[in-house]
Amino acid sequence: MGHVLIVDGANVVGSVPDGWWRDRRGAAERLRDRLAARDGDEEIILVVEGAARGVESVPGVRVDPAPGSGDDRIVELAAAHADRGCVVVTADRELRERVRAYGARCVGPRAVRPDR
């Protein structure tokens, strides 16, 4: 399996004003399903928090409910998978700096939200 793609669910969902604030869980499920349809040999981890906790994993996407801060969980995952190569999907500047300390590459939400 190739690199690990770690997706900041709250940040990516919040990048498009499509009514996600009325149904955070539903928005996270739609993102998960869009990620599952991607081609590639990467392992995909979708980190969710708050109202999106409880979203189930599906084949191709492991949903990781952050016990506290989603950003802190993403940093933990980037550190744990540093040997495989990580790409973190987020627009959060502070988070980008934190994961780069573990060698992660960062891309913005458009990388997984072509509908934006």
N, C-alpha and C positions, 0 to 999 in steps of 0.2 A: 504494500500500500504506500502511496506517496505521502506528501506532506499533510499536515493537519490544518484545516480551515476552522478557525474559532470565530463565531459570529456573535457580536454584541447585539442580542435580540432587541433590547429596549432602544438602543441607538438607531438601529436600522429601521425598525418599525416606526419610530418617531421621525424619520427623515422625510416622510411623505404625509401631508395632511389629508388622509383618506378616511378620517373618522375613527382611527385606532383608539382614541381615548375613551370611546363609548364601549369598546369591546376589546380590551387588551389581549385577552386569551385568544379570541378569534383571530386577531391580527397576527399573533405569534404562530398560530396554527397555519395560517396562510403562508407566512414566511417559511415555516418548516417544510411545507409541501412544495414550495418553489425551490427550496434548497435540495430537496430529495429528487427533483427532476433534473438536476444538473448532471452533465456528463463529466467524467473524470475519475481518477483513482485516489482522490483525496479522502481523508477521514473528515467528516463534518460534525462539529460540535456547536450546537446552538445554545447559548447561555441565556436563560430567562430569569426574571426576578419579579417580585410583587405579584400583581394580579395574574400574570402569565404562568406562575408556578402551577404545575398540574398538567401542563401540555405534555402529551406522551411522545416518546421517541417513535420513529418509523424507520423502516429499512432505508439505510443511507444517511440518516441524520440522528445522532444521539442528542437528546435534549437534556441539558444539565441545569437543574434548578439551583440557582445560587442561594445558599442558606442565609446570606446577608447581602453584602454589596455585590452586584454583578461585575463591577470593575475588578474587585479583589479576586473573584473567582476566575475571571479571564486571565489575570496575571498568574494565578496559581497554575492554570492549565498551560499557559505559554511556557512557564518554567519547567513543568513536568514533561512537556513534549519538545523541549529545545533541541534535543538530539535528532529529531526527525525533520525539523524545519516547520515553522508555523507561519501562517498568514492570518492576521487578525483583521476582521472587518469592523471598522468603527470610524466615526468622524470625531471622536472625543480626543482632543489633543493631549490631555494629561495621560489618558490611558495609553495612547500611542507611545509616549515617552517611556512609560512604565514597562510595556512589553518589549520594546526595542532593547532594553537592558538584557533581555534573554535571547536576543538574536532574531526576534520575530519581525517579519515584514508586515507592513500595514497597508490596507486599501480602504477606500471609502465605501459607503453604502451602495453606491451605484454599481459596484462590482457584482452585487447580488440582487439589485433592484433595477433591472433594465426598464421597468415601467415608469420610472421616475421622470 
